[in-house]
């Protein structure tokens, strides 16, 4: 699959929710537990932080959005964390394992450096070894486990904390 990586725009809201909502509804790959409306996603994209990064992977043949990565500043309440971003990676459920995330990571890293980030941080569900493998393959290191960090459908889920220095 040949991919085009480009920045997300508000008009991409439906394409983003078409990927994100089935992942949320599946309940195995994210701690998000409530689907998003296209209107809410559009508002989110319109208000996206200036230092944020939101990249889409688009199948060049069909024009279909097949994955995305978004990164925002870790915290806005202090300047002490200006060098840290929090990353999320989402790939269409039926297209996992086809190199979509692998295509997104380098572009996100490039943009992150350009925006002054020095470190990327995220949480990965402990029961999602494929995601953990994808992140570690791109230079992230495991720094700990947050036990019972989330409660999804009545069951506790641990999250693995990972970081990468750019």
VENRALIN-V878655 format. One record per backbone hydrogen bond with DSSP energy under -0.5 kcal/mol. CO is the residue of the C=O (numbers start at 1). NH is the residue of the N-H. If there is no record, write none. Layout:
# VENRALIN-V878655
co->CO nh->NH
co->CO nh->NH
This chain:
# VENRALIN-V878655
co->1 nh->3
co->2 nh->60
co->4 nh->6
co->4 nh->58
co->6 nh->56
co->9 nh->12
co->10 nh->13
co->12 nh->16
co->13 nh->17
co->14 nh->18
co->15 nh->19
co->16 nh->19
co->16 nh->20
co->17 nh->21
co->19 nh->23
co->20 nh->24
co->21 nh->25
co->22 nh->26
co->23 nh->27
co->23 nh->29
co->37 nh->41
co->38 nh->42
co->39 nh->43
co->40 nh->44
co->41 nh->45
co->42 nh->46
co->43 nh->47
co->45 nh->48
co->49 nh->52
co->53 nh->71
co->54 nh->8
co->55 nh->69
co->56 nh->6
co->56 nh->58
co->57 nh->66
co->57 nh->67
co->58 nh->4
co->58 nh->60
co->59 nh->63
co->64 nh->59
co->66 nh->92
co->67 nh->57
co->68 nh->90
co->69 nh->55
co->70 nh->88
co->71 nh->53
co->72 nh->86
co->78 nh->81
co->79 nh->82
co->81 nh->74
co->81 nh->84
co->83 nh->118
co->83 nh->119
co->84 nh->74
co->85 nh->121
co->86 nh->72
co->88 nh->70
co->90 nh->68
co->92 nh->95
co->93 nh->96
co->95 nh->98
co->99 nh->103
co->100 nh->104
co->101 nh->105
co->102 nh->106
co->103 nh->107
co->104 nh->108
co->105 nh->109
co->106 nh->110
co->107 nh->111
co->108 nh->112
co->109 nh->113
co->110 nh->114
co->111 nh->115
co->112 nh->117
co->113 nh->116
co->118 nh->166
co->119 nh->85
co->120 nh->164
co->121 nh->87
co->122 nh->162
co->124 nh->160
co->125 nh->128
co->128 nh->132
co->129 nh->133
co->130 nh->134
co->131 nh->135
co->132 nh->136
co->133 nh->137
co->134 nh->138
co->135 nh->138
co->135 nh->140
co->136 nh->139
co->141 nh->163
co->144 nh->161
co->145 nh->147
co->146 nh->149
co->146 nh->159
co->150 nh->157
co->151 nh->153
co->152 nh->155
co->155 nh->152
co->157 nh->149
co->157 nh->150
co->158 nh->126
co->159 nh->146
co->160 nh->124
co->161 nh->143
co->161 nh->144
co->162 nh->122
co->163 nh->141
co->164 nh->120
